[in-house]
Every structure is written in structure tokens, then in C-alpha cells.
Amino acid sequence: MPTLVQEPGLLEARHREGAGSLQLVSFRLGPEEYGIEITKVQEIILMGEITRLPQTPPYIKGLINLRSTVIPIVDLRLRFGLPPQDPTEETRIMVINVRGKTIGIIVDAVNEVLRISKDQIVPPPPTVSGVGREYLSGLVKLENRLLILLDIENLFADE
């Protein structure tokens, strides 16, 4: 059974979200930083034992039992076509809620909870095309970096 990671303020942060702002959980996949709306994130847990399933796509790592609920685990690196990587001390499973379903996604590291203004979000440039564009909500301009905002609903629409 996976060990829970106490993420201080996750629930409280959900309730403080204002109309002109948005709260995101930022995480890393390789060198890139991504964000998901905090309202989609149920919890963040340490990597644990995953039960493999036969004849599933490579990015579906299997199932875990999370407090008597069986949830599928998706390796987001493989889902995005990135090379596989062995889990590290920073690897986490983000348990998310999408369209009434609970799914775990494996990420390289969870960075922080950010509050951003909605005017910090810009649409992806028109030159970004291809298979991943429909999964992007936009780009978030931070002081010295860009964060890729994922549309997690679209990402798992066909699952």
C-alpha cells in the first residue's frame, strides 16, 4: 500500500481560490514544468507497489489499492512520448479526479502549489501543433520560467 505524503494546505488552498485567480499544482516531467488546477488533485502519494495489467498500453502501469479503492496508474512520461525513467526519491503519484473517475498519474516530482492570476495565462502559440496541443490549456508566464498548463479533462477523455 502506498505511503501518504502530507501536503500541507492542499484542502485549504482549494477553498481560498478567488474568481480572478487560479491555484495550480506544479510538477516536473523531465526538464519541463507543468501545472494542473488544484481542484482536480485529490492527493499526492509516494510511489508504491503497482499491480501490472496484461494487454494494456505501455503508459498504463497498472493498479493500486488506495484505502480500499482500486485506481489505475498512468505514467505521464510515457503518455507524452518521453523516454521511460526509473522512479527516484522525488517521483510521486498525483491522484486526480477526471470526469467522475479517480486516476493516479506518475510524475517526476511535485514542485509547489501556485496561485496565479488568470491574466498570466496565455494561449499556446499557433506554431505549436501536433498530437499534444489539445491537452494544453495554455502557458503560464512566471517570473523566470514558463509553466505548461494541462487540460487534464481532455488528456484523459478517451481513457
DRENTORKOL-3810 file (N, C-alpha, C; in nm, 4 decimals):
REM DRENTORKOL-3810
@n.u->0.0851; n.v->-0.1186; n.w->0.0000; ca.u->0.0000; ca.v->0.0000; ca.w->0.0000; c.u->0.0891; c.v->0.1242; c.w->0.0000
@n.u->0.0585; n.v->0.2245; n.w->-0.0820; ca.u->0.1418; ca.v->0.3436; ca.w->-0.0890; c.u->0.1364; c.v->0.4228; c.w->0.0413
@n.u->0.2424; n.v->0.4910; n.w->0.0679; ca.u->0.2508; ca.v->0.5765; ca.w->0.1851; c.u->0.2031; c.v->0.7160; c.w->0.1471
@n.u->0.1235; n.v->0.7755; n.w->0.2327; ca.u->0.0717; ca.v->0.9092; ca.w->0.2039; c.u->0.1778; c.v->1.0143; c.w->0.2301
@n.u->0.1787; n.v->1.1146; n.w->0.1471; ca.u->0.2646; ca.v->1.2306; ca.w->0.1681; c.u->0.1744; c.v->1.3421; c.w->0.2171
@n.u->0.2074; n.v->1.3985; n.w->0.3279; ca.u->0.1275; ca.v->1.5087; ca.w->0.3796; c.u->0.1630; c.v->1.6354; c.w->0.3027
@n.u->0.0714; n.v->1.6866; n.w->0.2262; ca.u->0.0922; ca.v->1.8109; ca.w->0.1525; c.u->0.0162; c.v->1.9198; c.w->0.2280
@n.u->0.0857; n.v->2.0006; n.w->0.3068; ca.u->0.0174; ca.v->2.0996; ca.w->0.3897; c.u->-0.0608; c.v->2.1996; c.w->0.3062
@n.u->-0.1834; n.v->2.2232; n.w->0.3527; ca.u->-0.2623; ca.v->2.3290; ca.w->0.2915; c.u->-0.3323; c.v->2.2937; c.w->0.1622
@n.u->-0.3288; n.v->2.1684; n.w->0.1166; ca.u->-0.3905; ca.v->2.1344; ca.w->-0.0119; c.u->-0.5404; c.v->2.1604; c.w->-0.0083
@n.u->-0.6085; n.v->2.1125; n.w->0.0964; ca.u->-0.7527; ca.v->2.1351; ca.w->0.1048; c.u->-0.7857; c.v->2.2817; c.w->0.1303
@n.u->-0.7087; n.v->2.3447; n.w->0.2191; ca.u->-0.7341; ca.v->2.4847; ca.w->0.2485; c.u->-0.7141; c.v->2.5708; c.w->0.1235
@n.u->-0.6153; n.v->2.5347; n.w->0.0432; ca.u->-0.5864; ca.v->2.6115; ca.w->-0.0780; c.u->-0.7031; c.v->2.6058; c.w->-0.1751
@n.u->-0.7719; n.v->2.4925; n.w->-0.1799; ca.u->-0.8866; ca.v->2.4795; ca.w->-0.2700; c.u->-0.9962; c.v->2.5787; c.w->-0.2343
@n.u->-1.0145; n.v->2.6046; n.w->-0.1051; ca.u->-1.1242; ca.v->2.6893; ca.w->-0.0611; c.u->-1.0943; c.v->2.8380; c.w->-0.0737
@n.u->-0.9677; n.v->2.8747; n.w->-0.0852; ca.u->-0.9310; ca.v->3.0159; ca.w->-0.0932; c.u->-0.9267; c.v->3.0679; c.w->-0.2367
@n.u->-0.9515; n.v->2.9809; n.w->-0.3322; ca.u->-0.9374; ca.v->3.0199; ca.w->-0.4724; c.u->-1.0343; c.v->3.1339; c.w->-0.5066
@n.u->-0.9846; n.v->3.2409; n.w->-0.5613; ca.u->-1.0674; ca.v->3.3552; ca.w->-0.5959; c.u->-1.1132; c.v->3.3505; c.w->-0.7399
@n.u->-1.2050; n.v->3.4401; n.w->-0.7755; ca.u->-1.2610; ca.v->3.4408; ca.w->-0.9104; c.u->-1.1583; c.v->3.4843; c.w->-1.0154
@n.u->-1.0687; n.v->3.5794; n.w->-0.9818; ca.u->-0.9713; ca.v->3.6267; ca.w->-1.0781; c.u->-0.8397; c.v->3.5532; c.w->-1.0720
@n.u->-0.8335; n.v->3.4536; n.w->-0.9848; ca.u->-0.7088; ca.v->3.3793; ca.w->-0.9724; c.u->-0.7367; c.v->3.2299; c.w->-0.9839
@n.u->-0.6292; n.v->3.1566; n.w->-0.9924; ca.u->-0.6365; ca.v->3.0131; ca.w->-1.0123; c.u->-0.5244; c.v->2.9519; c.w->-0.9317
@n.u->-0.5503; n.v->2.8377; n.w->-0.8703; ca.u->-0.4431; ca.v->2.7691; ca.w->-0.7995; c.u->-0.4065; c.v->2.6434; c.w->-0.8752
@n.u->-0.2769; n.v->2.6230; n.w->-0.8888; ca.u->-0.2244; ca.v->2.5105; ca.w->-0.9650; c.u->-0.1288; c.v->2.4302; c.w->-0.8794
@n.u->-0.1234; n.v->2.3001; n.w->-0.9063; ca.u->-0.0178; ca.v->2.2159; ca.w->-0.8518; c.u->0.0826; c.v->2.2019; c.w->-0.9649
@n.u->0.2067; n.v->2.2438; n.w->-0.9410; ca.u->0.3077; ca.v->2.2337; ca.w->-1.0461; c.u->0.3911; c.v->2.1085; c.w->-1.0241
@n.u->0.4296; n.v->2.0462; n.w->-1.1351; ca.u->0.5093; ca.v->1.9241; ca.w->-1.1286; c.u->0.6028; c.v->1.9179; c.w->-1.2473
@n.u->0.7017; n.v->1.8300; n.w->-1.2370; ca.u->0.8029; ca.v->1.8161; ca.w->-1.3408; c.u->0.7908; c.v->1.6832; c.w->-1.4116
@n.u->0.8139; n.v->1.6883; n.w->-1.5422; ca.u->0.8345; ca.v->1.5707; ca.w->-1.6273; c.u->0.9577; c.v->1.6037; c.w->-1.7084
@n.u->1.0690; n.v->1.5368; n.w->-1.6798; ca.u->1.1934; ca.v->1.5732; ca.w->-1.7464; c.u->1.2283; c.v->1.7157; c.w->-1.7093
@n.u->1.2720; n.v->1.7948; n.w->-1.8081; ca.u->1.3111; ca.v->1.9329; ca.w->-1.7770; c.u->1.1932; c.v->2.0308; c.w->-1.7747
@n.u->1.0758; n.v->1.9854; n.w->-1.8163; ca.u->0.9606; ca.v->2.0760; ca.w->-1.8291; c.u->0.8776; c.v->2.0794; c.w->-1.7021
@n.u->0.8161; n.v->2.1956; n.w->-1.6790; ca.u->0.7283; ca.v->2.2129; ca.w->-1.5636; c.u->0.5850; c.v->2.2272; c.w->-1.6133
@n.u->0.4960; n.v->2.1526; n.w->-1.5504; ca.u->0.3549; ca.v->2.1502; ca.w->-1.5887; c.u->0.2695; c.v->2.1922; c.w->-1.4703
@n.u->0.1448; n.v->2.2254; n.w->-1.4987; ca.u->0.0518; ca.v->2.2596; ca.w->-1.3920; c.u->-0.0852; c.v->2.2014; c.w->-1.4191
@n.u->-0.1523; n.v->2.1651; n.w->-1.3097; ca.u->-0.2902; ca.v->2.1165; ca.w->-1.3138; c.u->-0.3676; c.v->2.1966; c.w->-1.2107
@n.u->-0.4920; n.v->2.2308; n.w->-1.2412; ca.u->-0.5753; ca.v->2.3018; ca.w->-1.1445; c.u->-0.5856; c.v->2.2204; c.w->-1.0162
@n.u->-0.5724; n.v->2.2877; n.w->-0.9046; ca.u->-0.5722; ca.v->2.2189; ca.w->-0.7758; c.u->-0.7044; c.v->2.1481; c.w->-0.7488
@n.u->-0.8127; n.v->2.1964; n.w->-0.8074; ca.u->-0.9433; ca.v->2.1336; ca.w->-0.7853; c.u->-0.9501; c.v->1.9930; c.w->-0.8442
@n.u->-0.8604; n.v->1.9602; n.w->-0.9354; ca.u->-0.8571; ca.v->1.8259; ca.w->-0.9960; c.u->-0.7730; c.v->1.7284; c.w->-0.9146
@n.u->-0.6901; n.v->1.7811; n.w->-0.8234; ca.u->-0.5963; ca.v->1.6970; ca.w->-0.7488; c.u->-0.6588; c.v->1.6566; c.w->-0.6161
@n.u->-0.6716; n.v->1.5257; n.w->-0.5959; ca.u->-0.7268; ca.v->1.4736; ca.w->-0.4708; c.u->-0.6175; c.v->1.4633; c.w->-0.3652
@n.u->-0.5036; n.v->1.4046; n.w->-0.4028; ca.u->-0.3909; ca.v->1.3924; ca.w->-0.3101; c.u->-0.2654; c.v->1.3552; c.w->-0.3874
@n.u->-0.1537; n.v->1.3600; n.w->-0.3155; ca.u->-0.0233; ca.v->1.3262; ca.w->-0.3734; c.u->0.0373; c.v->1.2198; c.w->-0.2836
@n.u->0.0765; n.v->1.1070; n.w->-0.3441; ca.u->0.1291; ca.v->0.9955; ca.w->-0.2657; c.u->0.2658; c.v->0.9529; c.w->-0.3175
@n.u->0.3388; n.v->0.8829; n.w->-0.2318; ca.u->0.4670; ca.v->0.8262; ca.w->-0.2712; c.u->0.4443; c.v->0.7072; c.w->-0.3637
@n.u->0.5450; n.v->0.6766; n.w->-0.4440; ca.u->0.5385; ca.v->0.5581; ca.w->-0.5288; c.u->0.5312; c.v->0.4348; c.w->-0.4397
@n.u->0.4501; n.v->0.3398; n.w->-0.4793; ca.u->0.4371; ca.v->0.2142; ca.w->-0.4061; c.u->0.4290; c.v->0.1001; c.w->-0.5054
@n.u->0.3849; n.v->-0.0113; n.w->-0.4572; ca.u->0.3714; ca.v->-0.1302; ca.w->-0.5412; c.u->0.2531; c.v->-0.1123; c.w->-0.6367
@n.u->0.2788; n.v->-0.1338; n.w->-0.7656; ca.u->0.1750; ca.v->-0.1225; ca.w->-0.8688; c.u->0.1540; c.v->-0.2611; c.w->-0.9289
@n.u->0.0293; n.v->-0.3053; n.w->-0.9329; ca.u->-0.0037; ca.v->-0.4352; ca.w->-0.9903; c.u->-0.0211; c.v->-0.4196; c.w->-1.1407
@n.u->0.0628; n.v->-0.4881; n.w->-1.2174; ca.u->0.0600; ca.v->-0.4793; ca.w->-1.3634; c.u->-0.0670; c.v->-0.5425; c.w->-1.4187
@n.u->-0.1110; n.v->-0.4922; n.w->-1.5319; ca.u->-0.2251; ca.v->-0.5483; ca.w->-1.6035; c.u->-0.1784; c.v->-0.5964; c.w->-1.7403
@n.u->-0.2214; n.v->-0.7148; n.w->-1.7821; ca.u->-0.1813; ca.v->-0.7625; ca.w->-1.9147; c.u->-0.2571; c.v->-0.6897; c.w->-2.0254
@n.u->-0.1949; n.v->-0.6812; n.w->-2.1406; ca.u->-0.2542; ca.v->-0.6269; ca.w->-2.2628; c.u->-0.3131; c.v->-0.4872; c.w->-2.2446
@n.u->-0.2349; n.v->-0.4000; n.w->-2.1821; ca.u->-0.2727; ca.v->-0.2595; ca.w->-2.1707; c.u->-0.1638; c.v->-0.1772; c.w->-2.2387
@n.u->-0.1949; n.v->-0.0549; n.w->-2.2795; ca.u->-0.0906; ca.v->0.0297; ca.w->-2.3395; c.u->0.0263; c.v->0.0471; c.w->-2.2424
@n.u->0.1472; n.v->0.0678; n.w->-2.2956; ca.u->0.2658; ca.v->0.0794; ca.w->-2.2088; c.u->0.2549; c.v->0.1893; c.w->-2.1033
@n.u->0.1815; n.v->0.2976; n.w->-2.1332; ca.u->0.1721; ca.v->0.4067; ca.w->-2.0366; c.u->0.0799; c.v->0.3746; c.w->-1.9189
@n.u->-0.0013; n.v->0.2700; n.w->-1.9277; ca.u->-0.0834; ca.v->0.2281; ca.w->-1.8142; c.u->0.0004; c.v->0.1298; c.w->-1.7332
@n.u->0.0484; n.v->0.1759; n.w->-1.6189; ca.u->0.1407; ca.v->0.0962; ca.w->-1.5383; c.u->0.0705; c.v->-0.0129; c.w->-1.4592
@n.u->-0.0595; n.v->0.0037; n.w->-1.4319; ca.u->-0.1336; ca.v->-0.0976; ca.w->-1.3575; c.u->-0.2303; c.v->-0.0342; c.w->-1.2601
@n.u->-0.2510; n.v->-0.1041; n.w->-1.1476; ca.u->-0.3492; ca.v->-0.0619; ca.w->-1.0482; c.u->-0.2848; c.v->-0.0543; c.w->-0.9106
@n.u->-0.3394; n.v->0.0345; n.w->-0.8261; ca.u->-0.3015; ca.v->0.0348; ca.w->-0.6853; c.u->-0.4295; c.v->0.0305; c.w->-0.6020
@n.u->-0.4144; n.v->-0.0140; n.w->-0.4798; ca.u->-0.5235; ca.v->-0.0143; ca.w->-0.3839; c.u->-0.4995; c.v->0.1031; c.w->-0.2898
@n.u->-0.5800; n.v->0.2059; n.w->-0.3034; ca.u->-0.5663; ca.v->0.3267; ca.w->-0.2213; c.u->-0.6831; c.v->0.3320; c.w->-0.1244
@n.u->-0.6582; n.v->0.2936; n.w->-0.0008; ca.u->-0.7625; ca.v->0.2902; ca.w->0.1025; c.u->-0.8893; c.v->0.2213; c.w->0.0517
@n.u->-0.8735; n.v->0.0998; n.w->0.0051; ca.u->-0.9822; ca.v->0.0126; ca.w->-0.0410; c.u->-1.0467; c.v->0.0582; c.w->-0.1715
@n.u->-0.9854; n.v->0.1508; n.w->-0.2421; ca.u->-1.0322; ca.v->0.1897; ca.w->-0.3752; c.u->-0.9225; c.v->0.1543; c.w->-0.4741
@n.u->-0.9584; n.v->0.0777; n.w->-0.5762; ca.u->-0.8616; ca.v->0.0387; ca.w->-0.6784; c.u->-0.8615; c.v->0.1456; c.w->-0.7864
@n.u->-0.7426; n.v->0.2026; n.w->-0.8130; ca.u->-0.7341; ca.v->0.3080; ca.w->-0.9146; c.u->-0.6260; c.v->0.2738; c.w->-1.0168
@n.u->-0.6502; n.v->0.3100; n.w->-1.1440; ca.u->-0.5474; ca.v->0.2889; ca.w->-1.2468; c.u->-0.4364; c.v->0.3923; c.w->-1.2337
@n.u->-0.3140; n.v->0.3499; n.w->-1.2717; ca.u->-0.1979; ca.v->0.4376; ca.w->-1.2649; c.u->-0.1426; c.v->0.4570; c.w->-1.4061
@n.u->-0.1282; n.v->0.5836; n.w->-1.4460; ca.u->-0.0774; ca.v->0.6201; ca.w->-1.5776; c.u->0.0585; c.v->0.6865; c.w->-1.5607
@n.u->0.1577; n.v->0.6386; n.w->-1.6365; ca.u->0.2894; ca.v->0.7025; ca.w->-1.6373; c.u->0.2818; c.v->0.8176; c.w->-1.7368
@n.u->0.2791; n.v->0.9396; n.w->-1.6853; ca.u->0.2615; ca.v->1.0567; ca.w->-1.7715; c.u->0.3793; c.v->1.0759; c.w->-1.8663
@n.u->0.4996; n.v->1.0331; n.w->-1.8265; ca.u->0.6150; ca.v->1.0403; ca.w->-1.9177; c.u->0.5855; c.v->0.9604; c.w->-2.0447
@n.u->0.5403; n.v->0.8365; n.w->-2.0272; ca.u->0.5130; ca.v->0.7507; ca.w->-2.1429; c.u->0.3917; c.v->0.8005; c.w->-2.2204
@n.u->0.2921; n.v->0.8539; n.w->-2.1498; ca.u->0.1717; ca.v->0.9063; ca.w->-2.2165; c.u->0.2089; c.v->1.0222; c.w->-2.3087
@n.u->0.3122; n.v->1.0994; n.w->-2.2706; ca.u->0.3573; ca.v->1.2122; ca.w->-2.3513; c.u->0.4670; c.v->1.1747; c.w->-2.4497
@n.u->0.5027; n.v->1.0466; n.w->-2.4561; ca.u->0.6041; ca.v->1.0032; ca.w->-2.5518; c.u->0.7465; c.v->1.0303; c.w->-2.5068
@n.u->0.7666; n.v->1.0570; n.w->-2.3785; ca.u->0.9014; ca.v->1.0776; ca.w->-2.3253; c.u->0.9635; c.v->0.9416; c.w->-2.2939
@n.u->1.0962; n.v->0.9332; n.w->-2.2880; ca.u->1.1589; ca.v->0.8049; ca.w->-2.2554; c.u->1.1261; c.v->0.7629; c.w->-2.1122
@n.u->1.1161; n.v->0.6314; n.w->-2.0877; ca.u->1.0878; ca.v->0.5857; ca.w->-1.9513; c.u->1.2023; c.v->0.6217; c.w->-1.8572
@n.u->1.1691; n.v->0.6306; n.w->-1.7296; ca.u->1.2697; ca.v->0.6629; ca.w->-1.6288; c.u->1.2354; c.v->0.5857; c.w->-1.5018
@n.u->1.3377; n.v->0.5311; n.w->-1.4374; ca.u->1.3156; ca.v->0.4623; ca.w->-1.3102; c.u->1.2727; c.v->0.5632; c.w->-1.2050
@n.u->1.1857; n.v->0.5225; n.w->-1.1124; ca.u->1.1431; ca.v->0.6139; ca.w->-1.0062; c.u->1.2627; c.v->0.6599; c.w->-0.9216
@n.u->1.2543; n.v->0.7836; n.w->-0.8740; ca.u->1.3561; ca.v->0.8403; ca.w->-0.7866; c.u->1.2907; c.v->0.8747; c.w->-0.6530
@n.u->1.3683; n.v->0.9351; n.w->-0.5644; ca.u->1.3147; ca.v->0.9800; ca.w->-0.4352; c.u->1.2047; c.v->1.0854; c.w->-0.4534
@n.u->1.2100; n.v->1.1592; n.w->-0.5655; ca.u->1.1140; ca.v->1.2673; ca.w->-0.5893; c.u->0.9903; c.v->1.2228; c.w->-0.6658
@n.u->0.9909; n.v->1.1029; n.w->-0.7241; ca.u->0.8782; ca.v->1.0551; ca.w->-0.8041; c.u->0.7530; c.v->1.0446; c.w->-0.7162
@n.u->0.6422; n.v->1.0919; n.w->-0.7684; ca.u->0.5153; ca.v->1.0895; ca.w->-0.6947; c.u->0.4027; c.v->1.0410; c.w->-0.7857
@n.u->0.2964; n.v->0.9972; n.w->-0.7195; ca.u->0.1708; ca.v->0.9693; ca.w->-0.7883; c.u->0.0737; c.v->1.0781; c.w->-0.7458
@n.u->0.0234; n.v->1.1526; n.w->-0.8443; ca.u->-0.0798; ca.v->1.2521; ca.w->-0.8175; c.u->-0.2137; c.v->1.1843; c.w->-0.8438
@n.u->-0.2969; n.v->1.1780; n.w->-0.7421; ca.u->-0.4293; ca.v->1.1181; ca.w->-0.7557; c.u->-0.5233; c.v->1.2305; c.w->-0.7982
@n.u->-0.5805; n.v->1.2150; n.w->-0.9174; ca.u->-0.6637; ca.v->1.3212; ca.w->-0.9744; c.u->-0.8051; c.v->1.2693; c.w->-0.9998
@n.u->-0.8981; n.v->1.3623; n.w->-1.0070; ca.u->-1.0366; ca.v->1.3299; ca.w->-1.0393; c.u->-1.0693; c.v->1.3893; c.w->-1.1752
@n.u->-1.1067; n.v->1.3015; n.w->-1.2681; ca.u->-1.1384; ca.v->1.3434; ca.w->-1.4044; c.u->-1.2698; c.v->1.2797; c.w->-1.4454
@n.u->-1.3662; n.v->1.3641; n.w->-1.4755; ca.u->-1.4966; ca.v->1.3166; ca.w->-1.5230; c.u->-1.5566; c.v->1.2100; c.w->-1.4312
@n.u->-1.5467; n.v->1.2335; n.w->-1.3013; ca.u->-1.6042; ca.v->1.1415; ca.w->-1.2045; c.u->-1.5225; c.v->1.0160; c.w->-1.1783
@n.u->-1.4046; n.v->1.0067; n.w->-1.2374; ca.u->-1.3190; ca.v->0.8904; ca.w->-1.2162; c.u->-1.1919; c.v->0.9343; c.w->-1.1437
@n.u->-1.1368; n.v->0.8426; n.w->-1.0661; ca.u->-1.0129; ca.v->0.8688; ca.w->-0.9950; c.u->-0.9002; c.v->0.7950; c.w->-1.0660
@n.u->-0.7941; n.v->0.8682; n.w->-1.0990; ca.u->-0.6798; ca.v->0.8146; ca.w->-1.1733; c.u->-0.5532; c.v->0.8620; c.w->-1.1031
@n.u->-0.4512; n.v->0.7779; n.w->-1.1018; ca.u->-0.3215; ca.v->0.8196; ca.w->-1.0497; c.u->-0.2275; c.v->0.8449; c.w->-1.1662
@n.u->-0.1547; n.v->0.9559; n.w->-1.1623; ca.u->-0.0559; ca.v->0.9840; ca.w->-1.2666; c.u->0.0825; c.v->0.9928; c.w->-1.2028
@n.u->0.1779; n.v->0.9243; n.w->-1.2645; ca.u->0.3154; ca.v->0.9257; ca.w->-1.2152; c.u->0.3858; c.v->1.0464; c.w->-1.2755
@n.u->0.4458; n.v->1.1284; n.w->-1.1883; ca.u->0.5224; ca.v->1.2456; ca.w->-1.2322; c.u->0.6617; c.v->1.2384; c.w->-1.1706
@n.u->0.7582; n.v->1.3048; n.w->-1.2330; ca.u->0.8967; ca.v->1.3013; ca.w->-1.1844; c.u->0.9116; c.v->1.3676; c.w->-1.0473
@n.u->0.8410; n.v->1.4768; n.w->-1.0258; ca.u->0.8465; ca.v->1.5474; ca.w->-0.8970; c.u->0.7312; c.v->1.6452; c.w->-0.8895
@n.u->0.6795; n.v->1.6665; n.w->-0.7688; ca.u->0.5795; ca.v->1.7702; ca.w->-0.7458; c.u->0.6548; c.v->1.8895; c.w->-0.6879
@n.u->0.6337; n.v->2.0068; n.w->-0.7481; ca.u->0.7092; ca.v->2.1248; ca.w->-0.7074; c.u->0.6400; c.v->2.2057; c.w->-0.5981
@n.u->0.5235; n.v->2.2615; n.w->-0.6306; ca.u->0.4595; ca.v->2.3532; ca.w->-0.5360; c.u->0.3157; c.v->2.3798; c.w->-0.5761
@n.u->0.2439; n.v->2.4448; n.w->-0.4863; ca.u->0.1101; ca.v->2.4959; ca.w->-0.5164; c.u->0.1274; c.v->2.6437; c.w->-0.5464
@n.u->0.0792; n.v->2.6863; n.w->-0.6627; ca.u->0.0942; ca.v->2.8253; ca.w->-0.7069; c.u->-0.0416; c.v->2.8925; c.w->-0.7177
@n.u->-0.0480; n.v->3.0176; n.w->-0.6780; ca.u->-0.1663; ca.v->3.0985; ca.w->-0.7064; c.u->-0.1261; c.v->3.1930; c.w->-0.8190
@n.u->-0.2008; n.v->3.1864; n.w->-0.9275; ca.u->-0.1705; ca.v->3.2735; ca.w->-1.0409; c.u->-0.2937; c.v->3.3560; c.w->-1.0754
@n.u->-0.2698; n.v->3.4674; n.w->-1.1389; ca.u->-0.3771; ca.v->3.5492; ca.w->-1.1915; c.u->-0.4140; c.v->3.4932; c.w->-1.3288
@n.u->-0.5414; n.v->3.4949; n.w->-1.3603; ca.u->-0.5832; ca.v->3.4395; ca.w->-1.4897; c.u->-0.5217; c.v->3.5146; c.w->-1.6073
@n.u->-0.4795; n.v->3.6397; n.w->-1.5863; ca.u->-0.4156; ca.v->3.7120; ca.w->-1.6966; c.u->-0.2698; c.v->3.6720; c.w->-1.7177
@n.u->-0.2179; n.v->3.5837; n.w->-1.6332; ca.u->-0.0840; ca.v->3.5281; ca.w->-1.6557; c.u->-0.0872; c.v->3.4120; c.w->-1.7553
@n.u->-0.2067; n.v->3.3641; n.w->-1.7870; ca.u->-0.2205; ca.v->3.2507; ca.w->-1.8789; c.u->-0.2325; c.v->3.3043; c.w->-2.0208
@n.u->-0.1461; n.v->3.2543; n.w->-2.1082; ca.u->-0.1532; ca.v->3.2906; ca.w->-2.2492; c.u->-0.1804; c.v->3.1638; c.w->-2.3294
@n.u->-0.2503; n.v->3.1766; n.w->-2.4413; ca.u->-0.2750; ca.v->3.0568; ca.w->-2.5222; c.u->-0.1447; c.v->3.0048; c.w->-2.5823
@n.u->-0.1392; n.v->2.8738; n.w->-2.6116; ca.u->-0.0187; ca.v->2.8217; ca.w->-2.6768; c.u->-0.0002; c.v->2.8907; c.w->-2.8115
@n.u->0.1234; n.v->2.9158; n.w->-2.8531; ca.u->0.1444; ca.v->2.9807; ca.w->-2.9822; c.u->0.0870; c.v->2.8955; c.w->-3.0955
@n.u->0.0395; n.v->2.9604; n.w->-3.2015; ca.u->-0.0195; ca.v->2.8854; ca.w->-3.3126; c.u->0.0799; c.v->2.7904; c.w->-3.3794
@n.u->0.2089; n.v->2.8165; n.w->-3.3615; ca.u->0.3086; ca.v->2.7277; ca.w->-3.4219; c.u->0.3175; c.v->2.5940; c.w->-3.3504
@n.u->0.2618; n.v->2.5867; n.w->-3.2268; ca.u->0.2588; ca.v->2.4589; ca.w->-3.1552; c.u->0.1430; c.v->2.3795; c.w->-3.2121
@n.u->0.1772; n.v->2.2737; n.w->-3.2806; ca.u->0.0727; ca.v->2.1898; ca.w->-3.3384; c.u->0.1090; c.v->2.0455; c.w->-3.3111
@n.u->0.0234; n.v->1.9593; n.w->-3.3543; ca.u->0.0540; ca.v->1.8179; ca.w->-3.3384; c.u->-0.0310; c.v->1.7528; c.w->-3.2327
@n.u->0.0125; n.v->1.6338; n.w->-3.1949; ca.u->-0.0703; ca.v->1.5460; ca.w->-3.1149; c.u->-0.0938; c.v->1.5968; c.w->-2.9730
@n.u->-0.0127; n.v->1.6834; n.w->-2.9193; ca.u->-0.0298; ca.v->1.7245; ca.w->-2.7812; c.u->-0.1043; c.v->1.8533; c.w->-2.7592
@n.u->-0.1296; n.v->1.9306; n.w->-2.8648; ca.u->-0.1879; ca.v->2.0631; ca.w->-2.8491; c.u->-0.3240; c.v->2.0608; c.w->-2.7797
@n.u->-0.4052; n.v->1.9608; n.w->-2.8064; ca.u->-0.5388; ca.v->1.9575; ca.w->-2.7470; c.u->-0.5359; c.v->1.9327; c.w->-2.5961
@n.u->-0.4194; n.v->1.8962; n.w->-2.5428; ca.u->-0.4073; ca.v->1.8725; ca.w->-2.3988; c.u->-0.3587; c.v->1.9960; c.w->-2.3240
@n.u->-0.3319; n.v->2.1044; n.w->-2.3960; ca.u->-0.2809; ca.v->2.2266; ca.w->-2.3333; c.u->-0.3933; c.v->2.3274; c.w->-2.3119
@n.u->-0.4015; n.v->2.3824; n.w->-2.1918; ca.u->-0.4947; ca.v->2.4924; ca.w->-2.1656; c.u->-0.4271; c.v->2.6248; c.w->-2.1964
@n.u->-0.2954; n.v->2.6262; n.w->-2.1842; ca.u->-0.2211; ca.v->2.7485; ca.w->-2.2083; c.u->-0.0846; c.v->2.7411; c.w->-2.1441
@n.u->-0.0164; n.v->2.8539; n.w->-2.1489; ca.u->0.1141; ca.v->2.8680; ca.w->-2.0852; c.u->0.1022; c.v->2.9733; c.w->-1.9761
@n.u->0.1681; n.v->2.9488; n.w->-1.8632; ca.u->0.1643; ca.v->3.0425; ca.w->-1.7525; c.u->0.2996; c.v->3.1107; c.w->-1.7458
@n.u->0.2969; n.v->3.2449; n.w->-1.7573; ca.u->0.4211; ca.v->3.3218; ca.w->-1.7503; c.u->0.4510; c.v->3.3544; c.w->-1.6051
@n.u->0.5582; n.v->3.2947; n.w->-1.5549; ca.u->0.6045; ca.v->3.3234; ca.w->-1.4194; c.u->0.7277; c.v->3.4122; c.w->-1.4308
@n.u->0.7859; n.v->3.4529; n.w->-1.3199; ca.u->0.8979; ca.v->3.5474; ca.w->-1.3225; c.u->1.0106; c.v->3.5052; c.w->-1.4154
@n.u->1.0613; n.v->3.3839; n.w->-1.3962; ca.u->1.1763; ca.v->3.3437; ca.w->-1.4767; c.u->1.1563; c.v->3.2086; c.w->-1.5450
@n.u->1.0316; n.v->3.1697; n.w->-1.5625; ca.u->1.0048; ca.v->3.0410; ca.w->-1.6264; c.u->0.8645; c.v->3.0360; c.w->-1.6843
@n.u->0.8431; n.v->2.9373; n.w->-1.7706; ca.u->0.7104; ca.v->2.9114; ca.w->-1.8273; c.u->0.6597; c.v->2.7793; c.w->-1.7714
@n.u->0.5338; n.v->2.7757; n.w->-1.7400; ca.u->0.4702; ca.v->2.6545; ca.w->-1.6906; c.u->0.3643; c.v->2.6144; c.w->-1.7929
@n.u->0.3615; n.v->2.4877; n.w->-1.8288; ca.u->0.2649; ca.v->2.4365; ca.w->-1.9263; c.u->0.1405; c.v->2.3938; c.w->-1.8504
@n.u->0.0286; n.v->2.4590; n.w->-1.8788; ca.u->-0.0968; ca.v->2.4291; ca.w->-1.8110; c.u->-0.1707; c.v->2.3194; c.w->-1.8881
@n.u->-0.1926; n.v->2.2052; n.w->-1.8211; ca.u->-0.2558; ca.v->2.0916; ca.w->-1.8864; c.u->-0.4070; c.v->2.0952; c.w->-1.8709
@n.u->-0.4758; n.v->2.0554; n.w->-1.9767; ca.u->-0.6197; ca.v->2.0330; ca.w->-1.9717; c.u->-0.6379; c.v->1.8845; c.w->-1.9417
@n.u->-0.6433; n.v->1.8515; n.w->-1.8154; ca.u->-0.6440; ca.v->1.7126; ca.w->-1.7716; c.u->-0.7718; c.v->1.6410; c.w->-1.8160
@n.u->-0.8811; n.v->1.7163; n.w->-1.8333; ca.u->-1.0062; ca.v->1.6561; ca.w->-1.8824; c.u->-0.9881; c.v->1.6018; c.w->-2.0228
@n.u->-0.9262; n.v->1.6799; n.w->-2.1113; ca.u->-0.9020; ca.v->1.6339; ca.w->-2.2483; c.u->-0.7979; c.v->1.5228; c.w->-2.2539
@n.u->-0.6976; n.v->1.5314; n.w->-2.1683; ca.u->-0.5905; ca.v->1.4330; ca.w->-2.1681; c.u->-0.6425; c.v->1.2927; c.w->-2.1430
@n.u->-0.7433; n.v->1.2814; n.w->-2.0551; ca.u->-0.7970; ca.v->1.1502; ca.w->-2.0220; c.u->-0.9381; c.v->1.1287; c.w->-2.0745
@n.u->-0.9807; n.v->1.2082; n.w->-2.1724; ca.u->-1.1153; ca.v->1.1955; ca.w->-2.2268; c.u->-1.1390; c.v->1.0599; c.w->-2.2908
@n.u->-1.0362; n.v->1.0033; n.w->-2.3548; ca.u->-1.0547; ca.v->0.8776; ca.w->-2.4277; c.u->-1.0147; c.v->0.7560; c.w->-2.3461
@n.u->-0.9837; n.v->0.7742; n.w->-2.2175; ca.u->-0.9400; ca.v->0.6601; ca.w->-2.1352; c.u->-1.0600; c.v->0.5794; c.w->-2.0900
END
